[in-house]
């Protein structure tokens, strides 16, 4: 399991790298759970992070094919992953079409980033599909993987919202087809063992890595503590 830290600018990117993040994720937290940074900021973050570390980008939500295209259009630097949610899309066939389109367009971007679909643990609050349903679609569409996150950043965390047995089910669906399984949503260091238990490949944080909460700034010492906690869990595995 690898540590992903979401950053909003180059200062935070440097702090994430210095603290031991293994994936640096470009995201603007003030713009929502999957708020996108501008193309210019994304380019500067990619230039700041050394070449041997992966960079991903949150691109918001899309409800139709034109929005998928718009979300991916501004990317001009090589990335490892792009992440897109489907808030408000409750139709399975429609979601499948959007994942296929995202996967197709991502393959044309610099670096050919893997397309990561985002499912919401609080899907019943957003009119979206359940994580297990989206996991099956990711496998069908040969997308790179699935992130299970929380859409509402108003208190309940991922494990408050989604039972561990459901996350384990999602992990098994993805592992059976060789897809990446990432978790996010108010996670803290204490959640690392649980994330490992449900089979996650990526442990994603923002708030836990920040001095001053989600809208504060990523701190080196906070990232270092998370990286060390994850290292210890790996050693026990």
Wavefront OBJ file of the C-alpha trace (Angstrom):
o trace
v 0.000 0.000 0.000
v 1.370 3.400 -1.015
v 0.845 6.836 0.523
v -0.839 9.487 -1.621
v -0.906 13.085 -0.428
v -3.124 15.691 -2.082
v -1.486 19.080 -2.626
v -2.747 22.387 -3.974
v 0.555 24.036 -4.993
v 4.312 23.573 -5.338
v 5.058 24.443 -1.703
v 2.796 21.639 -0.540
v 4.204 19.320 -3.206
v 7.711 19.798 -1.819
v 6.466 19.145 1.713
v 4.716 15.956 0.585
v 7.842 14.679 -1.158
v 10.128 15.594 1.755
v 7.791 13.792 4.136
v 7.810 10.569 2.138
v 4.688 10.642 -0.043
v 4.828 8.031 -2.796
v 2.158 9.626 -4.988
v 1.633 13.392 -5.147
v -1.941 14.247 -6.039
v -2.822 17.677 -7.428
v -6.127 18.848 -5.962
v -7.779 22.108 -4.895
v -9.657 21.286 -1.658
v -11.596 24.564 -1.683
v -13.293 23.401 -4.900
v -14.774 20.222 -3.428
v -13.810 16.609 -2.869
v -12.275 16.351 -6.360
v -11.516 20.001 -7.023
v -9.103 20.473 -9.910
v -6.120 22.803 -9.845
v -5.535 24.966 -12.917
v -3.454 23.539 -15.803
v -0.677 26.001 -14.939
v -0.560 24.915 -11.286
v -0.645 21.256 -12.353
v 2.328 21.834 -14.655
v 4.299 23.502 -11.860
v 3.534 20.659 -9.452
v 4.706 18.102 -11.995
v 7.931 20.077 -12.516
v 8.498 20.260 -8.742
v 8.097 16.539 -8.070
v 11.090 14.436 -9.030
v 10.649 12.200 -12.049
v 10.694 8.890 -10.176
v 7.580 9.829 -8.156
v 4.097 9.519 -9.593
v 1.797 12.525 -9.894
v -1.967 12.233 -10.178
v -4.635 14.866 -10.709
v -8.189 15.207 -9.442
v -10.439 16.528 -12.219
v -13.826 16.958 -10.572
v -17.051 15.208 -11.591
v -18.638 14.602 -14.976
v -22.237 13.811 -15.868
v -21.903 13.504 -19.654
v -19.287 12.862 -22.329
v -18.699 16.556 -23.027
v -17.840 17.137 -19.356
v -15.415 14.217 -19.425
v -13.669 15.791 -22.412
v -13.586 19.209 -20.779
v -12.093 17.802 -17.573
v -9.207 16.130 -19.406
v -8.603 18.812 -22.029
v -6.223 21.076 -20.113
v -3.650 18.449 -19.145
v -0.350 19.188 -20.871
v 2.182 17.382 -18.662
v 2.791 13.644 -18.179
v 0.895 12.152 -15.256
v 0.557 8.695 -13.752
v -3.195 8.912 -13.062
v -6.202 11.139 -13.624
v -9.237 10.870 -11.340
v -12.809 11.679 -12.255
v -16.013 11.236 -10.282
v -19.586 10.744 -11.460
v -21.608 12.537 -8.832
v -25.313 12.439 -9.672
v -24.948 9.628 -12.223
v -27.121 6.775 -10.962
v -27.610 4.955 -14.260
v -25.207 2.032 -14.715
v -25.111 2.196 -18.522
v -24.480 5.934 -18.486
v -21.651 5.553 -15.967
v -20.118 2.797 -18.088
v -20.149 5.085 -21.121
v -18.423 7.856 -19.169
v -15.723 5.522 -17.817
v -15.055 4.224 -21.314
v -14.759 7.789 -22.604
v -12.435 8.797 -19.785
v -10.238 5.761 -20.366
v -10.099 6.481 -24.093
v -9.192 10.141 -23.674
v -6.661 9.517 -20.903
v -4.721 7.207 -23.220
v -4.157 10.202 -25.533
v -2.709 12.472 -22.843
v 0.995 13.046 -22.141
v 2.353 10.057 -20.253
v -0.783 8.027 -21.023
v -2.086 8.300 -17.431
v -4.271 5.582 -16.002
v -7.911 6.585 -15.663
v -9.196 6.250 -12.087
v -12.954 6.338 -11.598
v -14.124 7.741 -8.266
v -16.926 6.164 -6.272
v -18.478 7.853 -3.273
v -18.903 6.012 -0.006
v -21.795 8.410 0.687
v -23.326 7.631 -2.725
v -26.840 7.663 -1.293
v -26.372 11.388 -0.511
v -25.149 12.262 -4.005
v -27.485 10.314 -6.285
v -24.588 8.184 -7.515
v -23.810 4.489 -7.948
v -22.560 2.346 -5.078
v -18.798 1.631 -4.972
v -19.221 -2.079 -5.734
v -21.194 -1.262 -8.872
v -18.542 1.158 -10.101
v -15.824 -1.386 -9.277
v -17.486 -3.816 -11.652
v -17.668 -1.151 -14.353
v -13.996 -0.279 -13.926
v -13.140 -3.917 -14.574
v -15.468 -4.088 -17.597
v -14.036 -0.907 -19.113
v -10.358 -1.732 -18.480
v -9.889 1.486 -16.530
v -6.794 1.690 -14.328
v -8.659 1.535 -11.038
v -11.129 2.943 -8.548
v -10.885 5.443 -5.711
v -13.510 5.208 -2.977
v -13.824 8.631 -1.343
v -16.401 10.727 0.474
v -18.200 13.429 -1.484
v -19.348 15.365 1.570
v -16.540 16.721 3.717
v -18.812 17.499 6.648
v -17.610 15.097 9.317
v -18.154 11.386 8.595
v -15.055 9.667 7.252
v -14.793 6.814 4.776
v -14.906 4.118 7.457
v -17.775 5.915 9.227
v -19.744 5.837 5.992
v -18.868 2.551 4.304
v -18.657 -0.770 6.186
v -15.303 -2.536 6.012
v -16.939 -5.634 4.549
v -18.249 -3.571 1.642
v -14.814 -2.113 0.994
v -13.345 -5.611 1.142
v -15.860 -6.666 -1.493
v -14.829 -3.751 -3.711
v -11.175 -4.631 -3.236
v -11.763 -8.221 -4.285
v -13.576 -7.151 -7.447
v -10.692 -4.903 -8.432
v -7.916 -7.304 -7.413
v -9.499 -10.078 -9.436
v -9.035 -7.984 -12.569
v -5.715 -6.394 -11.629
v -7.099 -2.891 -11.064
v -5.835 -0.304 -8.583
v -7.844 0.129 -5.383
v -7.429 3.500 -3.645
v -9.085 4.891 -0.526
v -9.660 8.468 0.626
v -12.139 10.410 2.701
v -10.965 11.909 5.988
v -8.501 9.107 6.640
v -5.953 9.333 9.467
v -2.918 7.342 10.514
v -5.075 5.126 12.720
v -6.949 3.987 9.600
v -3.877 2.558 7.868
v -4.268 -0.980 9.306
v -7.942 -1.045 8.317
v -7.115 0.139 4.818
v -4.561 -2.646 4.521
v -7.097 -5.182 5.809
v -9.623 -4.335 3.063
v -6.961 -4.722 0.383
v -6.257 -1.098 -0.581
v -3.301 -0.377 -2.848
v -3.255 3.377 -2.169
v -3.962 5.281 1.065
v -4.964 8.839 0.178
v -4.947 11.782 2.577
v -5.357 15.528 2.658
v -6.571 16.618 6.105
v -4.278 14.243 8.013
v -1.272 15.652 6.158
v -2.146 19.303 6.846
v -1.380 21.759 9.609
v -4.705 23.525 10.101
v -7.061 20.949 8.634
v -8.197 20.242 5.089
v -7.821 23.859 3.971
v -4.547 24.335 5.819
v -1.107 23.490 4.428
v 0.609 20.137 4.005
v 3.259 19.712 6.712
v 6.431 17.668 6.329
v 6.231 16.216 9.838
v 2.624 15.130 9.375
v 3.418 13.389 6.101
v 6.475 11.781 7.688
v 4.354 10.358 10.519
v 1.905 8.865 8.025
v 4.708 7.423 5.912
v 6.273 5.802 8.968
v 2.944 4.352 10.138
v 2.405 2.874 6.691
v 5.935 1.463 6.661
v 5.307 -0.317 9.965
v 2.098 -1.860 8.640
v 4.014 -3.131 5.617
v 6.618 -4.729 7.863
v 3.941 -6.562 9.833
v 2.259 -7.891 6.666
l 1 2 3 4 5 6 7 8 9 10 11 12 13 14 15 16 17 18 19 20 21 22 23 24 25 26 27 28 29 30 31 32 33 34 35 36 37 38 39 40 41 42 43 44 45 46 47 48 49 50 51 52 53 54 55 56 57 58 59 60 61 62 63 64 65 66 67 68 69 70 71 72 73 74 75 76 77 78 79 80 81 82 83 84 85 86 87 88 89 90 91 92 93 94 95 96 97 98 99 100 101 102 103 104 105 106 107 108 109 110 111 112 113 114 115 116 117 118 119 120 121 122 123 124 125 126 127 128 129 130 131 132 133 134 135 136 137 138 139 140 141 142 143 144 145 146 147 148 149 150 151 152 153 154 155 156 157 158 159 160 161 162 163 164 165 166 167 168 169 170 171 172 173 174 175 176 177 178 179 180 181 182 183 184 185 186 187 188 189 190 191 192 193 194 195 196 197 198 199 200 201 202 203 204 205 206 207 208 209 210 211 212 213 214 215 216 217 218 219 220 221 222 223 224 225 226 227 228 229 230 231 232 233 234 235 236 237
